Amino acid sequence: VMYQDAAFLEDLGGVVDHQRYQVSVSKIEQLTGLVFPPVYHEANVGFSNSVPQQISDGDEGIFIAAAMVNPIGKDRGNEWISILNRTGKTMSFIGWRLIDQKGRELVLSSSSLGVEESEPGVTMIVQSISPIRLVNTGGSLTLFNEAGEYVDDVSYTKDQVREGVAVDLLDRS
């Protein structure tokens, strides 16, 4: 595991395409199945993603919009993830996959979604998220379509998690 080097930390403004040679600790965990102690996540400051992904009014696509990471009371069965349909067309998410920071995978179905299709501009709530776990100390989610193609990914930190308040994963500026 590599701590962020001085050049990377100086370049948080984006002059160098650091994505070519460095990835987040969460991404390494997701790709390899390895699990690292929190100290490595904290040292991976360039990839904390504490700022929500930015979308503009004209942006189209499918976005992981929010997550109830720490519901009031017990977490299990009360956590949820919302997916925003900004494609301009009705979409079926049956067979799409959500994967958490540890590589646990949820294949979306009508029972986890509660609906068969999502209309344009509608945010759909995934209520039954097991075996995915939304960790209160920070985590990540990646969405793939039914063909296995990457669609979206988000990360959140422990500083964004509040009991009973959904973590907003979009910045609509």
Backbone as CSV, one residue per row, in Angstrom:
resi,resn,N_x,N_y,N_z,CA_x,CA_y,CA_z,C_x,C_y,C_z
1,VAL,0.850,-1.171,0.000,0.000,0.000,0.000,0.891,1.227,0.000
2,MET,0.507,2.213,-0.779,1.328,3.397,-0.941,0.650,4.595,-0.280
3,TYR,1.382,5.253,0.601,0.908,6.533,1.106,1.037,7.540,-0.021
4,GLN,0.291,8.623,0.045,0.364,9.633,-1.005,1.705,10.349,-0.926
5,ASP,2.390,10.458,-2.056,3.695,11.101,-2.074,3.546,12.624,-2.097
6,ALA,4.653,13.319,-1.889,4.643,14.779,-1.802,4.110,15.414,-3.087
7,ALA,4.484,14.872,-4.254,4.024,15.431,-5.522,2.506,15.325,-5.647
8,PHE,1.966,14.205,-5.221,0.519,14.028,-5.294,-0.184,15.027,-4.369
9,LEU,0.307,15.154,-3.143,-0.329,16.048,-2.192,-0.260,17.501,-2.646
10,GLU,0.824,17.886,-3.326,0.942,19.238,-3.857,0.019,19.448,-5.039
11,ASP,-0.352,18.372,-5.716,-1.116,18.471,-6.948,-2.597,18.173,-6.772
12,LEU,-3.143,18.372,-5.596,-4.567,18.113,-5.418,-5.412,19.029,-6.289
13,GLY,-4.792,20.056,-6.883,-5.503,20.941,-7.794,-5.761,20.330,-9.148
14,GLY,-5.096,19.237,-9.493,-5.425,18.518,-10.715,-4.531,18.747,-11.907
15,VAL,-3.313,19.248,-11.726,-2.424,19.480,-12.861,-1.960,18.162,-13.474
16,VAL,-1.662,17.186,-12.633,-1.192,15.886,-13.101,-2.343,14.896,-13.043
17,ASP,-2.439,14.010,-14.021,-3.479,12.978,-14.020,-3.066,11.861,-13.080
18,HIS,-3.275,12.082,-11.771,-2.851,11.116,-10.770,-3.644,9.819,-10.839
19,GLN,-4.781,9.808,-11.486,-5.584,8.585,-11.573,-4.854,7.487,-12.356
20,ARG,-3.875,7.848,-13.173,-3.149,6.843,-13.942,-2.274,5.964,-13.071
21,TYR,-1.799,6.475,-11.950,-0.838,5.691,-11.191,-1.208,5.487,-9.731
22,GLN,-2.273,6.070,-9.254,-2.670,5.867,-7.866,-4.171,5.644,-7.792
23,VAL,-4.570,4.742,-6.937,-5.985,4.489,-6.699,-6.230,4.503,-5.195
24,SER,-7.489,4.554,-4.818,-7.825,4.595,-3.402,-7.619,3.231,-2.749
25,VAL,-7.420,3.260,-1.447,-7.295,2.030,-0.672,-8.599,1.242,-0.789
26,SER,-9.740,1.938,-0.764,-11.036,1.255,-0.916,-11.114,0.515,-2.243
27,LYS,-10.593,1.132,-3.312,-10.619,0.493,-4.633,-9.723,-0.746,-4.639
28,ILE,-8.564,-0.675,-3.998,-7.679,-1.844,-3.900,-8.391,-2.962,-3.150
29,GLU,-9.077,-2.609,-2.061,-9.823,-3.619,-1.296,-10.911,-4.253,-2.163
30,GLN,-11.621,-3.414,-2.907,-12.712,-3.909,-3.748,-12.184,-4.841,-4.835
31,LEU,-11.084,-4.479,-5.455,-10.546,-5.272,-6.562,-9.854,-6.554,-6.116
32,THR,-9.266,-6.534,-4.928,-8.447,-7.679,-4.500,-9.074,-8.529,-3.406
33,GLY,-10.046,-7.974,-2.691,-10.611,-8.700,-1.554,-9.794,-8.531,-0.279
34,LEU,-8.689,-7.800,-0.352,-7.878,-7.532,0.834,-8.612,-6.553,1.746
35,VAL,-8.299,-6.580,3.025,-8.883,-5.651,3.986,-7.750,-4.959,4.728
36,PHE,-7.743,-3.615,4.696,-6.694,-2.843,5.336,-7.225,-2.152,6.581
37,PRO,-6.385,-1.962,7.600,-6.794,-1.232,8.803,-7.136,0.220,8.468
38,PRO,-7.947,0.880,9.310,-8.356,2.263,9.055,-7.203,3.236,8.853
39,VAL,-6.045,2.991,9.451,-4.913,3.904,9.305,-4.533,4.098,7.834
40,TYR,-4.684,3.058,7.013,-4.355,3.182,5.587,-5.376,4.049,4.855
41,HIS,-6.636,3.928,5.234,-7.665,4.776,4.630,-7.420,6.235,4.989
42,GLU,-7.068,6.491,6.244,-6.825,7.860,6.700,-5.600,8.460,6.021
43,ALA,-4.590,7.636,5.717,-3.381,8.119,5.051,-3.607,8.353,3.569
44,ASN,-4.686,7.834,3.019,-5.011,7.927,1.598,-5.811,9.199,1.330
45,VAL,-5.303,10.334,1.849,-6.044,11.594,1.855,-6.456,12.093,0.486
46,GLY,-5.698,11.835,-0.520,-6.033,12.319,-1.857,-7.277,11.687,-2.423
47,PHE,-7.730,10.600,-1.808,-8.890,9.883,-2.323,-9.994,9.763,-1.289
48,SER,-10.087,10.677,-0.362,-11.100,10.564,0.682,-12.504,10.736,0.130
49,ASN,-12.638,11.420,-1.013,-13.937,11.633,-1.641,-14.980,12.176,-0.674
50,SER,-14.559,13.021,0.248,-15.525,13.584,1.175,-16.411,14.616,0.478
51,VAL,-16.062,15.007,-0.736,-16.883,15.906,-1.525,-17.760,15.052,-2.432
52,PRO,-19.079,15.266,-2.408,-19.960,14.463,-3.260,-19.637,14.640,-4.736
53,GLN,-19.985,13.618,-5.539,-19.780,13.722,-6.982,-20.627,14.860,-7.523
54,GLN,-20.078,15.615,-8.456,-20.777,16.785,-8.973,-21.548,16.435,-10.229
55,ILE,-22.819,16.835,-10.250,-23.619,16.724,-11.462,-24.269,18.076,-11.703
56,SER,-24.429,18.426,-12.948,-25.062,19.687,-13.331,-26.464,19.400,-13.853
57,ASP,-27.234,20.458,-14.039,-28.606,20.283,-14.528,-28.662,19.511,-15.840
58,GLY,-27.688,19.686,-16.710,-27.706,19.030,-18.009,-27.117,17.623,-18.025
59,ASP,-26.510,17.195,-16.923,-25.883,15.874,-16.894,-26.927,14.773,-16.969
60,GLU,-26.652,13.776,-17.816,-27.522,12.611,-17.928,-26.782,11.394,-17.436
61,GLY,-27.525,10.421,-16.975,-26.931,9.170,-16.543,-27.655,8.602,-15.346
62,ILE,-27.057,7.596,-14.778,-27.557,6.948,-13.576,-26.547,7.247,-12.478
63,PHE,-27.022,7.712,-11.337,-26.129,8.112,-10.257,-26.566,7.492,-8.930
64,ILE,-25.593,7.047,-8.146,-25.860,6.677,-6.757,-25.996,8.006,-6.032
65,ALA,-27.188,8.286,-5.520,-27.499,9.627,-5.035,-27.317,9.810,-3.538
66,ALA,-27.710,8.826,-2.745,-27.659,8.975,-1.290,-27.697,7.599,-0.648
67,ALA,-27.370,7.574,0.646,-27.429,6.317,1.392,-27.723,6.611,2.858
68,MET,-28.611,5.818,3.428,-28.865,5.884,4.867,-27.879,4.919,5.505
69,VAL,-26.732,5.460,5.913,-25.635,4.649,6.428,-25.851,4.294,7.893
70,ASN,-26.354,5.245,8.682,-26.505,5.039,10.117,-27.918,5.418,10.560
71,PRO,-28.896,4.533,10.288,-30.271,4.852,10.688,-30.418,4.880,12.205
72,ILE,-31.454,5.544,12.677,-31.740,5.534,14.105,-32.129,4.109,14.485
73,GLY,-31.566,3.614,15.582,-31.817,2.227,15.987,-30.844,1.289,15.307
74,LYS,-31.284,0.073,15.077,-30.384,-0.918,14.469,-30.177,-0.633,12.985
75,ASP,-28.964,-0.887,12.516,-28.636,-0.637,11.112,-29.270,-1.674,10.197
76,ARG,-29.110,-2.940,10.551,-29.554,-4.025,9.670,-31.058,-3.922,9.392
77,GLY,-31.385,-3.892,8.110,-32.780,-3.811,7.689,-33.310,-2.389,7.580
78,ASN,-32.571,-1.414,8.066,-33.015,-0.020,8.007,-32.136,0.846,7.118
79,GLU,-31.041,0.299,6.620,-30.181,1.041,5.704,-30.799,0.997,4.304
80,TRP,-30.514,2.005,3.506,-30.984,2.027,2.131,-30.015,2.830,1.258
81,ILE,-30.160,2.646,-0.051,-29.347,3.344,-1.051,-30.310,3.887,-2.098
82,SER,-30.104,5.134,-2.536,-30.959,5.672,-3.595,-30.159,5.811,-4.892
83,ILE,-30.853,5.531,-5.989,-30.274,5.608,-7.335,-31.130,6.571,-8.144
84,LEU,-30.487,7.565,-8.744,-31.174,8.610,-9.501,-31.104,8.310,-10.999
85,ASN,-32.261,8.299,-11.654,-32.350,8.088,-13.100,-32.410,9.437,-13.790
86,ARG,-31.279,9.842,-14.395,-31.228,11.100,-15.156,-30.973,10.820,-16.632
87,THR,-31.525,9.699,-17.137,-31.285,9.322,-18.536,-32.294,9.916,-19.501
88,GLY,-33.448,10.352,-19.004,-34.484,10.842,-19.897,-35.379,9.733,-20.410
89,LYS,-35.182,8.501,-19.915,-36.045,7.391,-20.339,-36.327,6.468,-19.161
90,THR,-37.412,5.709,-19.270,-37.764,4.737,-18.242,-36.724,3.623,-18.261
91,MET,-36.248,3.236,-17.070,-35.180,2.239,-16.958,-35.611,1.100,-16.046
92,SER,-35.173,-0.098,-16.384,-35.297,-1.234,-15.486,-33.925,-1.481,-14.880
93,PHE,-33.882,-1.624,-13.571,-32.614,-1.881,-12.885,-32.499,-3.336,-12.438
94,ILE,-33.427,-4.160,-12.878,-33.379,-5.586,-12.552,-32.090,-6.167,-13.153
95,GLY,-31.315,-6.855,-12.319,-30.066,-7.461,-12.772,-28.848,-6.554,-12.629
96,TRP,-29.053,-5.280,-12.292,-27.921,-4.393,-12.042,-27.276,-4.814,-10.725
97,ARG,-26.011,-4.466,-10.524,-25.285,-4.882,-9.322,-24.711,-3.682,-8.590
98,LEU,-24.870,-3.705,-7.266,-24.199,-2.764,-6.369,-23.141,-3.546,-5.612
99,ILE,-21.936,-2.999,-5.516,-20.834,-3.658,-4.812,-20.268,-2.686,-3.784
100,ASP,-20.077,-3.180,-2.554,-19.539,-2.308,-1.503,-18.022,-2.384,-1.451
101,GLN,-17.426,-1.664,-0.497,-15.973,-1.528,-0.383,-15.261,-2.847,-0.127
102,LYS,-15.946,-3.848,0.348,-15.332,-5.154,0.611,-15.633,-6.155,-0.494
103,GLY,-16.300,-5.713,-1.560,-16.601,-6.596,-2.674,-17.888,-7.384,-2.515
104,ARG,-18.648,-7.108,-1.453,-19.942,-7.781,-1.298,-20.881,-7.234,-2.364
105,GLU,-21.650,-8.120,-2.979,-22.439,-7.771,-4.157,-23.927,-8.004,-3.929
106,LEU,-24.723,-7.021,-4.346,-26.170,-7.137,-4.337,-26.652,-7.043,-5.778
107,VAL,-27.326,-8.090,-6.246,-27.955,-8.054,-7.559,-29.361,-7.505,-7.359
108,LEU,-29.670,-6.402,-8.031,-30.959,-5.750,-7.844,-32.077,-6.587,-8.456
109,SER,-33.168,-6.659,-7.727,-34.335,-7.431,-8.156,-35.590,-6.650,-7.805
110,SER,-36.736,-7.121,-8.256,-37.977,-6.415,-7.945,-38.234,-6.420,-6.440
111,SER,-37.750,-7.440,-5.713,-37.962,-7.458,-4.264,-37.068,-6.441,-3.549
112,SER,-35.834,-6.232,-4.012,-34.966,-5.236,-3.367,-35.355,-3.816,-3.764
113,LEU,-35.949,-3.668,-4.948,-36.309,-2.344,-5.447,-37.742,-1.948,-5.119
114,GLY,-38.621,-2.922,-5.054,-40.032,-2.639,-4.825,-40.771,-2.208,-6.079
115,VAL,-40.041,-1.997,-7.179,-40.646,-1.609,-8.459,-39.919,-2.314,-9.589
116,GLU,-40.555,-2.384,-10.739,-39.930,-2.991,-11.914,-39.107,-1.970,-12.710
117,GLU,-39.593,-0.713,-12.761,-38.954,0.307,-13.586,-38.905,1.641,-12.861
118,SER,-38.008,2.511,-13.327,-37.872,3.858,-12.786,-38.075,4.861,-13.915
119,GLU,-38.955,5.805,-13.680,-39.227,6.853,-14.658,-38.074,7.854,-14.695
120,PRO,-37.928,8.609,-15.790,-36.882,9.637,-15.867,-37.027,10.661,-14.753
121,GLY,-35.914,11.041,-14.140,-35.902,12.036,-13.086,-36.305,11.517,-11.722
122,VAL,-36.583,10.228,-11.621,-37.043,9.654,-10.363,-35.878,9.002,-9.623
123,THR,-35.859,9.204,-8.310,-34.883,8.543,-7.461,-35.522,7.282,-6.908
124,MET,-34.880,6.163,-7.120,-35.375,4.872,-6.671,-34.626,4.465,-5.403
125,ILE,-35.340,3.954,-4.420,-34.744,3.540,-3.156,-34.566,2.024,-3.140
126,VAL,-33.330,1.586,-2.901,-33.046,0.169,-2.712,-33.127,-0.068,-1.211
127,GLN,-34.208,-0.747,-0.775,-34.469,-0.908,0.652,-33.814,-2.140,1.246
128,SER,-33.774,-3.191,0.494,-33.213,-4.445,0.997,-31.799,-4.575,0.437
129,ILE,-30.783,-4.177,1.229,-29.431,-4.073,0.679,-28.490,-5.209,1.069
130,SER,-28.941,-6.143,1.892,-28.070,-7.257,2.276,-27.719,-8.063,1.031
131,PRO,-26.485,-8.455,0.821,-25.359,-8.576,1.735,-24.444,-7.345,1.803
132,ILE,-24.791,-6.268,1.090,-23.985,-5.040,1.164,-24.061,-4.496,2.590
133,ARG,-22.966,-3.888,3.020,-22.935,-3.243,4.329,-22.487,-1.802,4.155
134,LEU,-23.238,-0.904,4.745,-22.869,0.508,4.763,-22.183,0.760,6.095
135,VAL,-20.873,0.910,6.047,-20.054,0.996,7.252,-20.034,2.434,7.768
136,ASN,-20.298,2.612,9.054,-20.371,3.945,9.647,-19.033,4.682,9.647
137,THR,-17.926,3.974,9.471,-16.601,4.598,9.474,-16.132,4.996,8.073
138,GLY,-16.988,4.849,7.071,-16.655,5.210,5.694,-16.661,4.003,4.791
139,GLY,-16.979,4.223,3.539,-17.034,3.108,2.601,-17.225,3.592,1.185
140,SER,-17.488,2.639,0.301,-17.706,2.975,-1.102,-18.733,2.036,-1.706
141,LEU,-19.362,2.498,-2.777,-20.332,1.720,-3.532,-20.046,1.896,-5.008
142,THR,-20.166,0.807,-5.760,-19.991,0.855,-7.209,-21.212,0.213,-7.843
143,LEU,-21.721,0.812,-8.920,-22.905,0.332,-9.618,-22.515,-0.141,-11.013
144,PHE,-22.994,-1.339,-11.371,-22.791,-1.909,-12.700,-24.148,-2.237,-13.304
145,ASN,-24.290,-2.076,-14.622,-25.561,-2.414,-15.258,-25.671,-3.925,-15.480
146,GLU,-26.771,-4.351,-16.088,-27.021,-5.788,-16.265,-25.996,-6.451,-17.177
147,ALA,-25.294,-5.684,-18.010,-24.254,-6.227,-18.885,-22.889,-6.268,-18.188
148,GLY,-22.833,-5.823,-16.928,-21.576,-5.812,-16.184,-20.724,-4.591,-16.440
149,GLU,-21.280,-3.585,-17.112,-20.531,-2.368,-17.422,-20.616,-1.387,-16.254
150,TYR,-19.486,-0.764,-15.963,-19.411,0.242,-14.902,-20.372,1.386,-15.191
151,VAL,-21.102,1.833,-14.160,-22.038,2.952,-14.303,-21.646,4.120,-13.396
152,ASP,-21.402,3.865,-12.113,-21.113,4.941,-11.169,-20.415,4.366,-9.943
153,ASP,-19.670,5.198,-9.248,-19.125,4.811,-7.947,-19.044,6.035,-7.060
154,VAL,-19.214,5.810,-5.769,-19.171,6.879,-4.776,-18.438,6.373,-3.549
155,SER,-17.905,7.300,-2.784,-17.289,6.990,-1.497,-17.783,8.004,-0.481
156,TYR,-17.759,7.616,0.783,-18.122,8.523,1.859,-17.169,8.276,3.018
157,THR,-17.026,9.276,3.879,-16.132,9.171,5.028,-16.944,9.137,6.318
158,LYS,-16.281,8.783,7.396,-16.972,8.748,8.691,-17.469,10.131,9.091
159,ASP,-16.803,11.196,8.623,-17.226,12.561,8.945,-18.567,12.927,8.308
160,GLN,-18.958,12.231,7.242,-20.230,12.497,6.573,-21.398,11.746,7.211
161,VAL,-21.103,10.757,8.038,-22.134,9.883,8.600,-22.710,10.488,9.878
162,ARG,-24.030,10.664,9.891,-24.760,11.157,11.065,-25.941,10.221,11.297
163,GLU,-26.223,9.935,12.555,-27.333,9.037,12.870,-28.657,9.629,12.385
164,GLY,-29.391,8.827,11.611,-30.710,9.223,11.136,-30.731,10.188,9.974
165,VAL,-29.565,10.515,9.417,-29.474,11.463,8.299,-28.788,10.770,7.129
166,ALA,-29.432,10.799,5.975,-28.843,10.167,4.791,-27.588,10.918,4.356
167,VAL,-26.602,10.185,3.877,-25.385,10.775,3.316,-25.697,11.161,1.867
168,ASP,-25.609,12.454,1.551,-25.842,12.945,0.195,-24.577,12.698,-0.627
169,LEU,-24.710,11.928,-1.666,-23.559,11.556,-2.488,-23.497,12.350,-3.791
170,LEU,-24.383,13.349,-3.937,-24.406,14.207,-5.129,-24.207,15.648,-4.725
171,ASP,-23.505,16.392,-5.559,-23.391,17.840,-5.431,-24.011,18.405,-6.689
172,ARG,-25.139,19.044,-6.564,-25.878,19.519,-7.740,-25.487,20.939,-8.135
173,SER,-24.208,21.278,-8.017,-23.796,22.644,-8.378,-23.506,22.771,-9.844
